[in-house]
């Protein structure tokens, strides 16, 4: 009897555990479904937050399939050189000058004269401002983004877009974005120095021409920036030199400085737009470079690399530590920077 009693108790306990296990199994799908629902909702809200800021748009959109977006507002000394070059390079496109965190009357007037849109945002965040801009141009399947310190040639944008289309059609590379050859760039410069036979001279003065996004003389030494400009201008002559060679496509293995890039709207959507670090913004921390780091990381993750084409050329004025020295060069030798 004692044994029978113990067996019965064991059976009752086992039955209770079985009911608990069954209940857990029922709850798990419900909990998983709830978690996934909340996760999807949070992701949707995060994406939505990346697209919204207070803004003012002087609207001259025409619904064209190409958008050229110039980020400007903080380097007015360069506009007399940069903007005429951009204007000469424009394909058939909607044009929008974008000022994150400010509104500039001079830029607004320029856009009014040229028939371009002018967008100013409340928040000084490059990623957020771009997201707002691209969201406001839903007809643009191709986007060309450039900074206010990029010096273009008449064929720069057209050739960059043409090469993007050719890469996509041929299929060996599916680019995330395409950029021209930019002499003052941590990836482009070594290839260019080798082509021009200047690598030894550069390295004897500034050290190894390592491809990198930081920690190299090309980006920190003012003398390196002025040397590069002196050796590669006029940019039109450099473009002719490159045109004499077979066109090369150079996938970047490092984080690429995105002063001028062309990319598909679909890629921008695929990567969830550019990130907006609202906590950093709330405490006044810098968010500069967030769009670049994110885009380059996603390019690797999605196997859609940043690719440089030698069919196009653009000049980058300087990195931040070099600006004062380059401004002195601009003032003393403006012919190097004019069209």
C-alpha positions, 0 to 999 in steps of 0.5 A: 500500500505504501508503495502504491501511495508513493506511486500515485503521488509520483503520478500526480506530480508528473501529471502536474508537470505535464500540464505546466509544460503544456501551458509553457508550450502554449505560451511560448508562441504567444510570447514570441509573437508578442515580442516579434510584434513589439520588435517590428513596431519599434523598428518601424517607429525608429525608421519613421523617426529618421525621416522627420524634423521641422523644416522649411522647403522652398519648393521647386521640385519637378519630379525628375528621376535624378536628384542632386543634393548639395549640403551647404551652409557652413563654408560660404568662402567656397561657394563662389568656386564650388557652386558654378562648378556644380551648376556646369556639371548638372544633368537633367535633375531636380536640384536641392541645396540643403542646410542642416540646422540653419537657413541662409538668405544668400543660398535661398536667393541663389536657389530662387534665381536658379530654380532650385529647391532650398531646404533648411532643417531645424536640427543640425544633423547631416543624416537627418537632414538628408533623410528629410530631403530624400523623402521629399523627393519620391520621384528620384530613383537616383541621388547624387549627394555632394558637400560644399567643399567639392570641386566638380568638372562639367562631366563629373556627375554625368560620368559618375551616373553613367558608370553606376548604370554600366556597373549595374548592367554588367553585374560583376559589381552591384554598387551601393554607391559610386564616386569619382576619383578624388585626389584628397581622399584616403582611398583614391590618393594612393591609386592616383599617385601610382598612376602619376608616378608621384608615389615615391615623392609623396612618401619621401615627404609625408610617409607611407601612403596608406589607404585609411580613413584616419590617422594619415598625413593626407588627412591631418597635415596641411602641407600634404593637402596643399601638395596634393592640390598643386600636383593634381591641378588643373583638375581638367588636365588630370581628367584628360590623363585618366581618360587616356587610360582604360576605365577602372572600377576600384571597390573601396576596402575601407570606410570611404569619405562620401564627399560626392557619391551617387546611389540608388534611392532603393539602396537608401531605403534598403539600409533603413535610411541614414541613422539619427542619434537622437541621444547624442543630439540631446546632449549636444554631442557631434553626429558628424560622420554618422551617415558615412560610417553607417553607409560604408558598413551597410555597403559591406554587409549587403555586398554592395560596395562603394566603388570609385570610377576613374571615368570621373574626377572631383576635387576635395578642398580639405579635411578639417585640420587643413582648412586654414592652410588651404584657404591661404592657398585659395586666396593666393592662387585662386586660379587653381580652384576656378573653372 
